[in-house]
């Protein structure tokens, strides 16, 4: 039987619009509209030059944010897009087990290595070790979630005879973010899925067949995508919401705004967004996450457009 794609929403848990009331209202609406998941990002602080162009440095910690939001929903999966290796894996394993135990629909635990050296310096984690630390973290989480008396001796972490309870009643999915060749290989080797963010459509198209061929013997491997989204009543209004600076043009590696829109955004009226979503699903996307960070100032209106005029076309 063909698998139906699922849809999620990145929560407005960072930037100047972030507030407890907005988060709780939004989660209830996200569930009401029929989305499948809510997602949080991971930073110690917002690095300079990020796409959100925030006028505030507000950024709520993702595990605590989703733990709080779990109290407002029993249906929505809790997604991390993605966790950066700032945390000791034993404590992270316990935190995520607890969150899974107390929540309703399960977790999707995305990982990535991060790119901002200053954040690693702030928490005392060696920046040059981050790839190996994230690999060891995933290995340790797998074992601590499924085995008793775990003994592990790695390059950065060692434990002896450790058992964590309560045991998960369902599999905690581990996905991997990132779009580099190394990230894609890490997703295939260690994880249950790939969930890039801000990946060029051309690269996404090229990568999916490669991944599907590599995981063809597995029972399940999921393809996700966290896509910057700008939606309005008309396409012209939506385009006005996408404010890309000259520095961002250089960062995207493209010459024109038209190229950036085509490669990196879902952008337009609800009808136009539906067409673009359809193209991503046709490529084999299992879980599409709408990233509305450029419209957090009108998040609830944009969420209503997605929930009332886009999502029903795919459920």
C-alpha positions as CSV (number, residue, x, y, z in Angstrom):
1,X,0.0,0.0,0.0
2,X,1.3,3.4,-0.9
3,X,2.5,5.6,2.0
4,X,0.7,8.9,2.4
5,X,2.9,11.9,2.9
6,X,2.8,13.8,6.2
7,X,3.0,17.5,6.9
8,X,4.5,19.5,9.7
9,X,5.0,23.1,10.8
10,X,8.1,24.8,12.3
11,X,7.0,26.6,15.4
12,X,7.6,30.3,16.0
13,X,9.8,29.6,19.0
14,X,12.5,32.1,18.0
15,X,12.7,35.8,17.0
16,X,10.7,38.8,18.1
17,X,7.3,37.2,17.7
18,X,8.0,34.3,20.0
19,X,5.7,34.2,23.0
20,X,4.1,31.4,25.1
21,X,0.6,32.5,24.1
22,X,1.4,32.4,20.3
23,X,3.0,28.9,20.7
24,X,0.1,27.4,22.6
25,X,-2.5,28.9,20.3
26,X,-0.6,27.7,17.3
27,X,-0.2,24.1,18.4
28,X,-3.9,23.8,19.0
29,X,-4.6,25.2,15.5
30,X,-2.0,23.0,13.9
31,X,-3.7,19.9,15.4
32,X,-7.1,21.2,14.5
33,X,-6.2,21.8,10.9
34,X,-4.9,18.2,10.6
35,X,-1.2,18.6,10.4
36,X,0.9,15.6,11.6
37,X,3.8,17.3,13.4
38,X,5.3,20.3,15.1
39,X,9.0,21.1,14.8
40,X,11.7,23.1,16.7
41,X,15.2,24.2,15.7
42,X,18.3,24.2,17.9
43,X,20.6,27.0,18.8
44,X,22.2,28.4,21.9
45,X,21.7,31.8,20.4
46,X,20.8,33.0,16.9
47,X,24.0,33.5,14.9
48,X,24.5,36.7,13.0
49,X,23.1,36.7,9.4
50,X,20.6,33.9,9.8
51,X,17.7,33.8,7.3
52,X,15.1,34.7,9.9
53,X,16.4,38.3,10.0
54,X,15.1,38.5,13.5
55,X,14.9,41.8,15.3
56,X,15.2,39.9,18.6
57,X,17.6,37.2,19.9
58,X,14.8,35.2,21.5
59,X,15.4,31.5,21.0
60,X,13.7,28.9,23.2
61,X,15.5,25.6,23.8
62,X,13.9,22.9,21.6
63,X,13.6,20.0,24.0
64,X,11.9,22.2,26.6
65,X,9.8,23.9,24.0
66,X,8.4,20.7,22.6
67,X,8.0,19.3,26.1
68,X,5.8,22.3,27.0
69,X,3.9,22.0,23.7
70,X,3.3,18.3,24.3
71,X,0.8,19.4,27.0
72,X,-1.3,21.1,24.3
73,X,-1.6,18.1,21.9
74,X,-1.9,14.3,22.0
75,X,-1.9,13.8,18.2
76,X,1.0,15.8,16.9
77,X,4.4,14.2,16.5
78,X,7.3,16.2,18.0
79,X,10.1,16.9,15.5
80,X,13.6,18.3,16.0
81,X,14.9,19.9,12.9
82,X,17.7,19.5,14.0
83,X,19.5,18.9,17.3
84,X,23.2,20.1,17.3
85,X,25.7,18.1,19.5
86,X,25.8,20.6,22.4
87,X,24.4,18.0,24.9
88,X,25.9,15.0,26.6
89,X,24.3,11.9,24.9
90,X,23.3,10.2,28.2
91,X,21.4,13.2,29.5
92,X,19.9,13.7,26.0
93,X,18.8,10.1,25.9
94,X,17.0,10.5,29.2
95,X,15.4,13.8,28.2
96,X,14.0,12.4,25.0
97,X,12.9,9.1,26.6
98,X,11.0,11.2,29.2
99,X,9.5,13.4,26.5
100,X,8.4,10.4,24.5
101,X,6.9,8.7,27.6
102,X,4.9,11.8,28.6
103,X,3.7,12.8,25.1
104,X,1.2,11.3,22.7
105,X,2.2,10.7,19.1
106,X,6.0,10.1,19.2
107,X,9.2,11.8,18.4
108,X,11.2,12.5,15.2
109,X,14.7,13.3,16.5
110,X,16.7,15.1,13.8
111,X,20.4,15.6,14.2
112,X,23.0,17.8,12.4
113,X,26.5,19.0,13.2
114,X,25.9,22.8,13.2
115,X,28.2,25.4,11.7
116,X,28.5,28.2,14.2
117,X,31.8,27.9,16.1
118,X,30.9,30.5,18.7
119,X,28.0,28.4,20.0
120,X,30.3,25.4,20.5
121,X,32.8,27.6,22.3
122,X,30.0,28.9,24.6
123,X,29.1,25.4,25.8
124,X,32.7,24.0,25.8
125,X,32.2,21.5,23.0
126,X,35.2,21.2,20.6
127,X,34.0,22.5,17.2
128,X,36.4,20.3,15.3
129,X,35.0,17.2,17.0
130,X,31.3,17.9,16.3
131,X,30.9,15.3,13.4
132,X,32.4,12.5,15.5
133,X,30.4,13.6,18.6
134,X,27.1,13.5,16.7
135,X,27.9,10.0,15.4
136,X,28.7,8.8,18.9
137,X,25.6,10.4,20.2
138,X,23.4,8.6,17.7
139,X,25.1,5.3,18.5
140,X,24.6,5.8,22.2
141,X,21.0,6.8,21.9
142,X,20.2,3.8,19.9
143,X,21.6,1.5,22.5
144,X,20.4,3.3,25.6
145,X,16.8,3.3,24.2
146,X,16.9,-0.5,23.4
147,X,19.4,-2.2,25.7
148,X,20.0,-2.8,29.4
149,X,23.4,-2.5,31.1
150,X,25.0,-0.6,28.2
151,X,28.7,-0.4,28.2
152,X,30.2,2.0,25.6
153,X,33.7,3.2,25.0
154,X,34.0,5.8,22.4
155,X,36.4,8.6,21.5
156,X,34.5,11.2,23.4
157,X,32.2,9.3,25.7
158,X,32.4,6.2,27.9
159,X,29.7,4.6,30.0
160,X,29.6,1.4,32.1
161,X,26.6,-0.8,32.7
162,X,24.0,1.9,32.3
163,X,20.2,1.2,31.9
164,X,17.7,4.0,31.3
165,X,14.0,3.6,31.9
166,X,11.1,3.9,31.1
167,X,11.6,2.0,27.8
168,X,10.0,3.6,24.7
169,X,6.8,1.8,23.7
170,X,7.4,2.8,20.1
171,X,10.5,3.4,18.0
172,X,12.0,6.8,18.4
173,X,12.9,7.8,14.9
174,X,16.3,9.4,14.3
175,X,16.7,11.4,11.1
176,X,19.7,13.4,9.9
177,X,19.7,16.9,8.5
178,X,22.3,18.6,6.3
179,X,22.9,18.6,2.6
180,X,26.6,17.9,2.2
181,X,27.8,14.6,0.9
182,X,29.1,13.7,4.4
183,X,25.6,14.5,5.9
184,X,23.8,12.3,3.4
185,X,26.2,9.4,4.0
186,X,25.6,9.9,7.8
187,X,21.9,9.8,7.3
188,X,22.1,6.5,5.3
189,X,24.6,4.9,7.7
190,X,23.2,5.8,11.1
191,X,19.6,7.1,10.7
192,X,16.0,6.3,9.8
193,X,15.6,9.3,7.5
194,X,17.0,12.4,5.9
195,X,15.5,15.9,6.7
196,X,17.5,18.7,5.1
197,X,16.5,22.3,5.6
198,X,17.0,25.1,2.9
199,X,18.3,22.5,0.4
200,X,18.2,23.5,-3.3
201,X,15.4,21.8,-5.2
202,X,17.9,20.7,-7.8
203,X,20.1,19.0,-5.2
204,X,17.1,17.5,-3.5
205,X,16.0,16.0,-6.9
206,X,19.4,14.6,-7.5
207,X,19.8,13.2,-4.0
208,X,16.6,11.3,-3.5
209,X,17.2,8.6,-6.1
210,X,20.7,8.1,-4.7
211,X,19.4,7.6,-1.2
212,X,16.5,5.4,-2.3
213,X,19.0,3.1,-4.1
214,X,21.3,2.9,-1.1
215,X,18.4,2.1,1.3
216,X,16.4,-0.2,-1.0
217,X,16.7,-3.2,1.2
218,X,15.4,-1.4,4.3
219,X,11.8,-1.7,5.5
220,X,11.5,2.0,6.1
221,X,13.6,5.1,5.4
222,X,11.9,8.5,5.4
223,X,12.6,11.6,3.3
224,X,11.7,14.9,4.9
225,X,12.3,18.5,3.9
226,X,12.0,21.7,5.9
227,X,11.2,24.3,3.3
228,X,11.1,28.1,3.7
229,X,7.6,29.1,2.9
230,X,5.9,32.5,2.1
231,X,2.2,32.3,1.6
232,X,-0.4,35.1,1.1
233,X,-3.7,35.6,-0.6
234,X,-1.9,36.5,-3.9
235,X,1.5,35.6,-5.3
236,X,2.5,39.2,-5.4
237,X,1.9,39.7,-1.7
238,X,3.8,36.5,-0.9
239,X,6.8,37.6,-2.9
240,X,6.9,40.9,-1.0
241,X,7.3,38.9,2.2
242,X,10.6,37.4,1.1
243,X,13.3,39.9,1.9
244,X,16.6,38.4,0.8
245,X,19.6,40.6,1.3
246,X,22.6,40.8,-1.0
247,X,24.6,38.8,1.5
248,X,22.0,36.0,1.3
249,X,22.2,36.0,-2.5
250,X,25.9,35.2,-2.1
251,X,25.1,32.6,0.5
252,X,22.6,30.8,-1.7
253,X,25.2,30.8,-4.5
254,X,22.7,32.0,-7.1
255,X,22.6,35.2,-9.1
256,X,18.9,36.2,-9.3
257,X,16.0,36.3,-7.0
258,X,14.0,34.2,-9.4
259,X,16.5,31.4,-9.0
260,X,16.4,31.7,-5.3
261,X,12.6,31.5,-5.2
262,X,12.5,28.5,-7.5
263,X,15.3,26.6,-5.7
264,X,14.7,27.3,-2.0
265,X,11.1,28.5,-1.4
266,X,7.5,27.5,-1.4
267,X,6.1,30.9,-2.4
268,X,2.8,32.2,-3.6
269,X,-0.9,32.0,-3.2
270,X,-2.5,28.9,-1.7
271,X,-3.1,27.6,-5.2
272,X,0.5,28.2,-6.2
273,X,1.7,26.6,-3.0
274,X,-0.4,23.5,-3.7
275,X,1.3,23.1,-7.1
276,X,4.7,23.4,-5.6
277,X,4.0,21.0,-2.8
278,X,2.7,18.5,-5.3
279,X,6.1,18.7,-7.1
280,X,7.9,17.9,-3.9
281,X,5.6,14.9,-3.1
282,X,6.2,13.6,-6.6
283,X,9.9,13.5,-5.9
284,X,9.3,11.1,-3.0
285,X,9.0,13.5,0.0
286,X,7.4,11.6,2.9
287,X,7.3,14.5,5.4
288,X,7.1,18.1,4.3
289,X,7.6,20.8,7.0
290,X,6.5,24.4,6.3
291,X,9.0,26.9,7.6
292,X,7.2,30.3,8.0
293,X,10.0,32.1,9.8
294,X,9.8,35.1,7.4
295,X,6.2,35.5,8.3
296,X,6.2,35.0,12.1
297,X,4.7,38.5,12.4
298,X,1.5,37.0,10.7
299,X,2.0,33.4,11.6
300,X,-1.6,32.6,12.5
301,X,-3.0,34.0,9.2
302,X,-0.4,32.1,7.2
303,X,-1.1,29.0,9.2
304,X,-4.8,29.4,8.4
305,X,-4.1,29.7,4.7
306,X,-2.0,26.5,4.8
307,X,-4.4,24.6,7.1
308,X,-7.6,25.6,5.3
309,X,-6.6,25.9,1.6
310,X,-3.5,23.8,1.1
311,X,-3.5,20.9,3.5
312,X,-7.0,19.6,2.6
313,X,-5.7,19.0,-1.0
314,X,-3.3,16.4,0.3
315,X,-5.1,14.6,3.1
